[in-house]
Amino acid sequence: MLMCTLGAKNEDATLKLMTSLRDYVRDGSGTNCDVSREVGLAVCEAFEQADKEPINREKSHERKGANDRPTHGEGLSITRG
């Protein structure tokens, strides 16, 4: 759902979705809530932040050859505040 609201640039729907998720992890209970609290919220916040930052297309073309591929997780950084 978040990817849809971000892709559509629907800021109101994104805000409602993120508010709902934050309420859920604050007030909810159970396994799904625990996973959402420990992982889901941080991932959604990272997607939301990435959507707000401009893409540096020049940097994406700095690979040495056509067959060079980034390694799994290369350049990935998710932090919690």
C-alpha positions in Angstrom: 0.0 0.0 0.0 2.8 2.4 0.9 4.5 1.9 -2.5 1.2 2.8 -4.2 0.8 6.0 -2.2 4.4 7.0 -2.7 4.3 6.2 -6.5 1.1 8.2 -6.9 2.7 11.1 -5.0 -0.4 11.0 -2.8 1.0 12.7 0.3 -2.3 12.7 2.2 -2.7 9.0 1.8 0.9 8.4 2.7 0.5 10.5 5.9 -2.7 8.6 6.9 -1.0 5.2 6.3 2.1 6.1 8.3 0.0 7.6 11.1 -2.0 4.4 11.2 1.1 2.3 11.3 2.6 4.3 14.1 -0.6 4.1 16.1 -0.7 0.3 15.5 2.9 -0.3 16.7 2.3 2.0 19.7 -1.0 0.5 20.8 -1.2 -3.0 19.3 -0.1 -6.4 20.5 0.8 -9.8 19.1 3.3 -11.2 16.7 2.4 -9.1 13.7 2.5 -5.9 15.8 5.9 -7.0 17.2 7.3 -7.5 13.7 5.8 -4.3 12.5 7.4 -2.5 15.5 10.8 -4.0 15.1 11.1 -4.0 11.2 8.1 -2.7 9.4 8.0 0.8 10.6 11.7 1.4 10.0 11.4 0.0 6.4 8.4 2.1 5.7 10.1 5.2 7.0 13.1 4.4 4.9 11.0 4.1 1.8 9.2 7.4 2.7 12.6 9.2 3.1 14.0 7.7 -0.1 11.0 9.0 -2.0 11.7 12.5 -0.7 15.3 12.6 -1.8 16.3 13.3 -5.4 17.9 10.5 -7.4 21.5 11.0 -8.4 21.5 9.4 -11.9 25.2 10.1 -12.5 26.2 8.0 -9.6 24.2 5.0 -10.8 26.3 5.0 -14.0 29.7 4.7 -12.3 29.9 0.9 -12.6 33.0 -0.4 -14.3 31.3 -2.6 -16.9 27.9 -3.6 -18.2 27.9 -6.9 -16.2 28.9 -5.3 -12.9 26.1 -5.6 -10.4 26.0 -4.3 -6.9 26.3 -6.9 -4.2 23.3 -7.8 -2.0 22.7 -4.8 0.3 25.5 -2.7 -1.1 24.9 0.9 -0.1 21.9 0.0 2.0 21.6 1.9 5.3 18.6 2.0 7.5 18.9 3.8 10.8 16.5 4.5 13.6 16.2 7.8 15.2 
